[in-house]
Amino acid sequence: MAERNGHNKPVTVETPREFLQAKAHWNKKDFDSAIYAQGYEVFKEMALHCACRNSANGAPLSDCKNCGGTGWIFIEKTSTRAVIQAINRQSKFVQKWTEMDSGTISVSLRNDDKVAFMDRITIMDQVSTFSQTVYLKRKTGSLWFARLFYTPKSIKKVYLFNGSNEPLVKIAPDKCYFQDNYFYLNMELSIESPSVSLRYEHHPQYHVIDITREQIANRGGLENNCDPNSPVDDQLAQFPVHAIARKADRTLDPADINGDSVYDNT
């Protein structure tokens, strides 16, 4: 039987094989531009161990006005941009969500924005709502105060605990106010250890708990162009860093100090 369309004929000429090594070429400026275009406006602060820590067990002093008893101080607040994403471990690692994943986010920053463990990131483009119980301390006369986890943008609800056998007392807005991350209540109280339940809005704030990609560098033709025929650049191009961060209220213990002021070490 005759061969159909000549598909079974022997091949006499082949395309010459390319002996050049294939390379992937990247442009660092494209990465930085993408982070700037798609990222959120954030404040980034460096974290430092407070020197008040006990040399024996590393515990911070509860009355330290530098760290507020948390053991950490935050310096050099800078404004930058970061790509923020939720963590979906189920699709990538085939692991079930656990309580340890609660309040965690994925953060990508430009290489110039170095981060380390416990650095603080505040997302200025977003607003979160937080509920907190605080224990009031007397400042002067009928003025009481308490330190909050976050700096409020607005206080939505305030209820005073009036004993286990009594209903909560709703506090009028003109009786309370906030300054930075301190709550103030101006009322005559007969309760020995007053406490209030608060609900307020604030900018989301996180602490870096893990750096999954601290340094990635590539060599060759990265800064100026991606032409595979361009001369090889001996300098290493630094790519964005990637970290995992967790909400501040799930990372640090609340500050507990006698005074209503903490030194600003920035």
HELIX and SHEET records of a PDB file:
HELIX    1   1 LYS A   28  GLN A   38  1                                  11    
HELIX    2   2 ARG A   89  PHE A   93  1                                   5    
HELIX    3   3 GLU A   99  ASP A  101  5                                   3    
HELIX    4   4 PRO A  173  LYS A  175  5                                   3    
HELIX    5   5 ALA A  248  ARG A  250  5                                   3    
SHEET    1   A 7 TYR A  40  HIS A  49  0                                        
SHEET    2   A 7 TRP A  72  ALA A  86 -1                                        
SHEET    3   A 7 THR A 104  LEU A 109 -1                                        
SHEET    4   A 7 VAL A 241  LYS A 247 -1                                        
SHEET    5   A 7 GLN A 205  ARG A 213 -1                                        
SHEET    6   A 7 ARG A 120  ILE A 123 -1                                        
SHEET    7   A 7 TYR A  40  HIS A  49 -1                                        
SHEET    1   B 4 SER A 128  TYR A 135  0                                        
SHEET    2   B 4 SER A 195  HIS A 202 -1                                        
SHEET    3   B 4 PRO A 152  LEU A 160 -1                                        
SHEET    4   B 4 VAL A 169  LYS A 170 -1                                        
SHEET    1   C 4 LYS A 137  THR A 140  0                                        
SHEET    2   C 4 LEU A 143  ARG A 147 -1                                        
SHEET    3   C 4 TYR A 182  ASN A 186 -1                                        
SHEET    4   C 4 CYS A 176  GLN A 179 -1                                        
SHEET    1   D 2 ALA A 217  ARG A 219  0                                        
SHEET    2   D 2 LEU A 236  GLN A 238 -1                                        
END                                                                             
